[in-house]
Amino acid sequence: MLMLDVRRADTLLVDTLLVDADPDRRARTALAIGQLRMRARLPQLRRLLTDGDTLIAASAAYALGVAKDTQAVSFLARAIGGAPDPVAREAAWALGEIGEPARTVLSVALGEGLAAPLRSSSAALRNAPVRAALVLASVKLRPAPIALVVPWLADTAAQVVRAAAYVVGRLRAPAGVRALLAVRAHADDEVRQYVARALTRSTVGDSLAVPAREALNAFMRDVDWRVRANAAGSVSTFGASAFDDVQIGLADSVANVRIVAADSLAVVFGRDAGRWRRAWERDTLLAVRRLMLAHARRLALPIFDAEVTVWQQHADWRYRMAALEHRARGSDTDRVLTAETFITDADARVRTAALQRLATNIDGSLAPRVRVLAERASADRDSIVRAIGRRLLAPRDTAARPPRPATPDSLVARPLGDYERLVRQWGTAGSRQPVAIIETDHGVITLQLHGREAPLVVEAFVRLASNGFYRNTVFHRVVPNFVVQDGDPRGDGSGGPGFSLRESFSRRRHERGCLGLATSGPDTGGSQYYLCHSSQPHLDGAYTVFGHVLTGFDVMDRIVQGDRMLRIRIQ
């Protein structure tokens, strides 16, 4: 744990643990080799693919993918042919991560050159989880072998069909549209989600536009809101002709579907003020109205200016923030005037947002007014507002310089006793893992945390929650049928706890309800976290999964951007 935290390979320790009697230690060491990309120890990982312990062999396969070891391709090829299912599944994933050097292996496995790949390919000889992993791996190839993926849409296992639909749908591959339409009524909801995602105007072309529109119209009434959300996004690409379908989306009972529909109104409504006004009056949800404001502003339609003026005095700071965003999108003078209006706001988040609009170059004639605002901010009771004020008062070249990133805790080794405590607490087999309870305006989400797989990330999350850091924030980023993100005390997506965390990769996948560590690059995690609405295979191996939802999926699904997170409790 210490070695991974400081990111300094200890070859003596690794060599010792690779022959340890405890298979769990050997498996963890294999994962560490991959995460640290210890090139000199990758040959040992390749040999571990045939280890008699499935946990060790599967961990080695996954680690080879994390390390993107091109020399492991032939070893991984043998694993997908004859290793136990867990090992073969990780080997297939690893081949996808390696990418182009693994193209031939993946293509042959999927049945290249065969008339009946679902019967006679090497993939067909494997169980459904391995077949699905092989199909999914092809999404990483550029260009992806769509012709080899399409036949697997006819597989008898929903898991495999889901994987094939994901590849075609995520890439929006025109060559796979006709076959996707054939599974549009599939019983698996994720299959339908991927089909709906793929049916955009540019993907279906003219020849399939009619059946695609018929499918999208049916999807707009699907029992699963995630299918409806994807359909609302795709149908909007057909422009003004999608008016009736978009209207269905705007009337949906699920807020996130309405949000997707509202995001298309500039294309569908154009400059028809009557349509805008009727849509506004029908939906009072702030998240929907903020989108409508943004689109109306881009079209230079002043039809909601009176409402924005009322919002400036609203008791809820989120409405005042929306009014600020609307007012500050104009000229330099508009930005300064907006800052002058909101610099006295009762909420520090609003004052911060107002001042941030002045951080970029402002016309020199407005400099005296900016200086007055900066002087006022530098005496503010909020530390973030004061810091922005001081930056604005600094010379221009200094003010424009971005702040230094927080120093990762892991650059300085912690006492070994800290790591020993975490091992004793969560790292042993059968140890009780912590449970997190997220309280929201919509109800409670209960999560199981994975302290065994991601101890340092879980420790930080538990510590922040126990210290009251996660209180009265907002879900600052919600992308329907993708993620719900929180953990920023500033509410704009750029805040954090003042320290950085290392990634902690494991074989946990980004499935529906997973809890992940949000980052802006390698090893830049902090307090921000996300929950996934649906499976997101493209995130596997790139972000840390450190928990999963136990109960409260319906609560997670109801959250929209701007909703409040009241607090997080740990049990």
Phi, psi and omega in degrees: 000317177298316181300316179292325184292320181268354177059040175236116184293133176247093187295325179296316178298316181298314181297324179292315184286335179293341177247016179294151180289340182273115181298330179295320178294320179295320179295317179295325178293322176300315178298321181295321178301316180293316183293324178274356180051053180281089187304323182290345181251003178296326176303323177297321178298319180299320180292328181291347179299337180255013179299144182291342178269117184300323180300317181292313182296318179294320178296321178296318179298314179299317181296324178295327176289318178300319180281350182052053183279101183294333181284354180269358187304313182293325178293317179293326178299319177293327180293320180289343179274325187219357182283162175303157186308312181300324180288314181297323179297315179291327178295319177297316178300317181298320178298321176296319179295324179292325171083227190308318178299343180259006184303313184298317181298313181294319181296316179295319180297325182278355173107028179302129178083359182261143180283332182227073184299331181287350178247326191242359179279165178293330177295323182296338181279350183262162176290167187305316181301324180285317178302316180297319180296322178294318178295314181300323182301331183292343182292339181277349180278143178231112359282152178288144182280072186302322181298332178275337180279319186307316181302332183285353171293345178261009179297151181282344181264127180301326181299322180284317177301319178301317180296316180295319179295325178297313182300309182293318183290319180293319180278350184046058185275115180304326183294344182254001187296313184300318179290326177297317180300332180290340180247021183295339179257020182301146182291337182281125185293327179290328175300313180295325177300314183291323176298313181299322180297324187284337193275056175273163183301316182289334181279318185277338180066195181279324188293329182247012183297319183294306179296329178294317179295323177296318178295317180295322178298319177292320179297330179295348178244014183297154181289338182261124184296333181290326173295316181296321179296314178297321180295320179298321178293319181287319185294332180294339180290351178272003173074211186301334181292347181269012186308311184296318180292321178296324177299323176299316179297321181292339180260007184295150180285342181261125186301321183292333174289317179298324179295317178298317179297318181296333181288354181252003192292330179299324180281320187276320182272333185062225182256022179284097185299327180296317178295318178301313183295319180295320178294321179297314183291332184283331185235116182265002181297129183301317182299322178291314182293327176297319177296317179298320177300314182299316181289320178297323179296318179297329178273003181059040176260114184272028190287345182245015183299323181296320179294321180296321178299320177294320181298331181301334181252012185293146180292333180271121184299336181293326176290321178294323176297318179297320178296319178300312181302321181290318184288330189270009183271000185267225184283176175301320179298321178297320181293318179293318179297321178297315178299319179296327180288321189257000183294341179258010182301148183290339183257128182297330180295324178289317178299319179299312181298321180297317181288326180298334177294346181261358185290333177273171185303131177242144179311134184303329181294343180264001185303318179300321180291322178295320180296319178300316179296318181294319179296320178294318181293325183294347177252012183292156180284345181264133185295323181292317178298318179299318181297319179294318178301317180294322178296322179292332179279343181288163175306152188305316183293329177286320181296329183279347183285129181293150178295151178293139179295154178299139179286124179301134176306327189284355175291336177247121183297134175278164176302141182302331179299330177298317181289323178297321179298317181293323177296314179295324185286314188232347193270352182266155180301131178084359180293145181289127180266145182291154177242135178250140179239115180262120179262126182232175175298336185263353182136202189245139172245125179254131184234142169270125178268148183257072180294335180289319183274328184225064188298320184287324177291315179296319179302314181296318180297314180295319181295315180298316180297317182292332180272003178083013180296320181272077178219133173053046172257182176237152172285096190282346179218117173227116176251110185308132183060030172224277184221156169243121188237139182212182175105008179254113181294340180276334177085005181244004178092356183248001182270165180194190186269355182094007175216166179241151181243147173284152170295154178221082186286147175211181181279006175294137183257161176277083178257172179305129178085005179288154177251120184237160179267116179285137180222166174244018181157176182303131173058040179241019181291159178209249182260345185281139182223165178220155173242139182265129175293327184211174180299138180226075185301332182293345179272346182298133179080001179244337181225155181276124171264119184233020175178177176207154182288131173265310178220155178102022177301321180295325177294313178305317183292335182276344183291134174238164181301131181099347177293156185271140167255116188282311176189166174238128177248150179245134176243000000 
